[in-house]
Structures are given as C-alpha cells and as structure tokens.
Amino acid sequence: MAELVQRYLDQIRAEHATNGDGAVADYIPELARVDPAGFGLSLVLDDGFCYESGDTSTEFTIQSVSKPFTYALALDRFGFEAVDAKIGVEPSGEAFNEISVDETTNIPKNPMINAGAIAAVSLIPGDSADERFAQIHAFYSAFAGRDLPVDEAVYASEKATGSRNRAIAYMLQSFGVLDGDPDETLDVYFRQCSILVTSTDLARMAATLARGGVDTTGRRLTTPPVVLRTLSVMVTCGMYDAAGDWVSAVGMPAKSGVGGGIAAVLPGQLGIGVYSPRLDGRGNSVRGVAVCRSLSERLGLHFLSKARESRSTIRASYDVRDGIRVYELHGDLLFAGAEQVLRTLDDECDRFEIAVLDVTRVDDVDSTARRMLAGMRGALAAQGKVGFIVDPDSVLEAPREATFGTVDEALATAGSDG
C-alpha cells in the first residue's frame, strides 16, 4: 500500500515537470553546465522510510542549503552566546549575496545570507582550513547518512570567481566579525558549498532535523535547542526575500540553494528534498518551490495546521483470532500518520487475511489522510485480503458496507465471511 503514497508523489512531480520557467545559475561557470531538465523529489519519513520520484540519484552541489547545517554546527561547538555575538537572526529583506551588515550591530543580519554563512564558517573551531572543513564535511555526511563527495571543479570555479564573497569577508573582518584570515575562511566556505548531494540526501538531512537532531539509527548528532534555533531561522530567513510567501503558502522550515536544491522540514514527521536547477529571480528553484507548495496543499503539511507527531497514530495492534488483526489508531490523523498505517499494513500483510482498522479514538482526520485510507480496501483486495473499518463517528466517511460501529460487529461479519 506504500504505492498509494508513491502515486501521490509521482503525480505531483509530473504536474510540474513541464514547467520550463527560470534559468540555471551562471555566475559560477561550472553551475551553468548542469542539465536544466533535472528534477528529483524525495521524502523521508520520521522512521527513515524514503519515497523517491524522478532524478533522485543525480548529484548536485549543496550551495546555500549548507548554511543551516554549518550554523547548527557553530551553535553546537561554539555555544549560543558566542554565535549570537557574531550573527543575528533577523530577516534581511535583501538578496542573499548583499554586501551589508546590520546598521546598528555591524554583524550579519542572519546566518542564511552569505555574510552570515561566512561568519558561521569562521566560528567552526580548528587550526587550519582543512580542520574546519573536515568538521563541516563530517557533520553534513552524518546528517545524510553517507560520506558526501566534493565537486572539485565547482570548488575551483567558485574560488576563481568569488570576488563578491571576498568583499563580504573583508567587510566582516573590518567590523571585527571575522577574527582569522578571511581568505582561509572563504576557502572553507567555497568547499562547503561544493559538497555534492542528491535530493534524497537533502531529504535525509531534513528528516534528521525533523527528529530533533537524531538520525534514523538513533544516533544524536546535535541537541534539541540547536535544532529549534536552526529551524526557527530557516522559517524566517531560509528562502531569502521570498520567506514570507514561502511560510504562508508552504509552511515548513526550509533552505534553498543556487544549485537547484531545497531542503524542507516538517518537525516530528518528515523531511523533503527537491532538485531542479532552474532558478527564479530570488535564487530559488522554480519547480522546487512549486512542488513543495503542492505537497503542502495536497498532503496537509503546513506546520501550523497540526502539532501532533505522526508516530503516535497507531495505538495498538493485535491478533484477535486466526487470520484477523486489529489496528487501533488515535490522535489526529494526518498525511504522515496515514502513510505509517498503510506501510504497517503492507509490512504485516502476511500476518492476516482480514485487517480491522479501529478509528474510534481518532480525534480529527484531514482530507489527505481520508483519501489515502479510502484506497486501503482496494489495495488489500488486490493482495487477496479484506479490510474493515470501525468508525462509529464516520470520521473517515468510508462506504457503509465496510464500516462498523464496534470491533465486535466487525469481527462478527469477519466470522460470517470466513
């Protein structure tokens, strides 16, 4: 039944695949060489399960999607007070590469623009550029769950054409924000932006933030306070001067990059990674923004819509007699919870002939979860199984012939069918 969710993602991606608006970044020569048609969409759930659609194995440079992760590393290693003395948290309302600082404090306005990101790199402890980069690289790789490579050609191209970033770095040095050698800091920054990822890597990195800094193996990579601060800044500043439009329409902490990537986080539930290199005038992926908007609208992913975590959906599951298994649900049933239910039925399909879904304790169901569960009976029937629903309050609005007021009524019918 996971194919029901896969179908949603494939359909949403296909709807935007013909959008040819925007242009690839060309101010870095190597970025101008990428295939503009690439389009990958990945979604990683709280438990690590991954859905992929399109060009999800295509590697591209992480660029500015790196910024929240280096900021998190600086907070983790250097402490909040020290980082706050060097980098603000206010939206800038300016282009990502603006040569400016806060007029009052003379520090970068936030860590999601280039000035703040360069300052964050300078705060990573180390005696050399190699030591600093090694920490950053290891941190990113841990979030992605694999050793991420570096595109040496892009690194060289960025270093050769990075005059604007050099101006930013020397400006920061003049204001006392950078204590070390600006050129050494920039070398690390250029290398960090040249790390290669896929849309699935970004989704896994986002999912680790969604889990409060714990990866899907249970290893803690950073602390909840660091994640909370990082996600907060991503909400207000992650999509540059389009942050307001993004929050109102999509409603997830996110970060974009001129390589065409977007990483979006739904705390407690999932991470999304998108790759499409054609950019709009603000430096955000045109199709990436559009597909995230559709995902949020269709799957009910806006972070202000509900607060409960998806993993609390299945309250209990048990066999009542040979071939009949009951699944009790509770709480609010949203996309991630419905996906968990469908995938659990998939995984345990060989344990039953009849599945009874008891939604008596479910408080609320959004339209996406309702549509997903409406396909449950058909998906089970295709595998030679039967699905019943216990729904005394008709929260799922399921067909009457499959719906019962109590588990006992469902079991009585299951017994007579048997």
Secondary structure as GFF3:
##gff-version 3
##sequence-region A 1 418
A	DSSP	alpha_helix	2	16	.	.	.	ID=ss1
A	DSSP	three_ten_helix	29	33	.	.	.	ID=ss2
A	DSSP	beta_strand	40	45	.	.	.	ID=ss3
A	DSSP	beta_strand	50	54	.	.	.	ID=ss4
A	DSSP	beta_strand	60	61	.	.	.	ID=ss5
A	DSSP	three_ten_helix	63	66	.	.	.	ID=ss6
A	DSSP	alpha_helix	67	78	.	.	.	ID=ss7
A	DSSP	alpha_helix	80	84	.	.	.	ID=ss8
A	DSSP	alpha_helix	114	123	.	.	.	ID=ss9
A	DSSP	alpha_helix	129	144	.	.	.	ID=ss10
A	DSSP	alpha_helix	152	161	.	.	.	ID=ss11
A	DSSP	alpha_helix	163	174	.	.	.	ID=ss12
A	DSSP	alpha_helix	182	193	.	.	.	ID=ss13
A	DSSP	beta_strand	196	197	.	.	.	ID=ss14
A	DSSP	alpha_helix	199	210	.	.	.	ID=ss15
A	DSSP	alpha_helix	224	237	.	.	.	ID=ss16
A	DSSP	three_ten_helix	240	242	.	.	.	ID=ss17
A	DSSP	alpha_helix	243	249	.	.	.	ID=ss18
A	DSSP	beta_strand	254	256	.	.	.	ID=ss19
A	DSSP	beta_strand	261	266	.	.	.	ID=ss20
A	DSSP	beta_strand	270	275	.	.	.	ID=ss21
A	DSSP	alpha_helix	286	299	.	.	.	ID=ss22
A	DSSP	three_ten_helix	310	312	.	.	.	ID=ss23
A	DSSP	beta_strand	314	321	.	.	.	ID=ss24
A	DSSP	beta_strand	324	333	.	.	.	ID=ss25
A	DSSP	alpha_helix	335	347	.	.	.	ID=ss26
A	DSSP	three_ten_helix	349	351	.	.	.	ID=ss27
A	DSSP	beta_strand	354	365	.	.	.	ID=ss28
A	DSSP	alpha_helix	367	374	.	.	.	ID=ss29
A	DSSP	alpha_helix	376	382	.	.	.	ID=ss30
A	DSSP	beta_strand	386	390	.	.	.	ID=ss31
A	DSSP	three_ten_helix	400	402	.	.	.	ID=ss32
A	DSSP	beta_strand	403	404	.	.	.	ID=ss33
A	DSSP	alpha_helix	407	417	.	.	.	ID=ss34
###
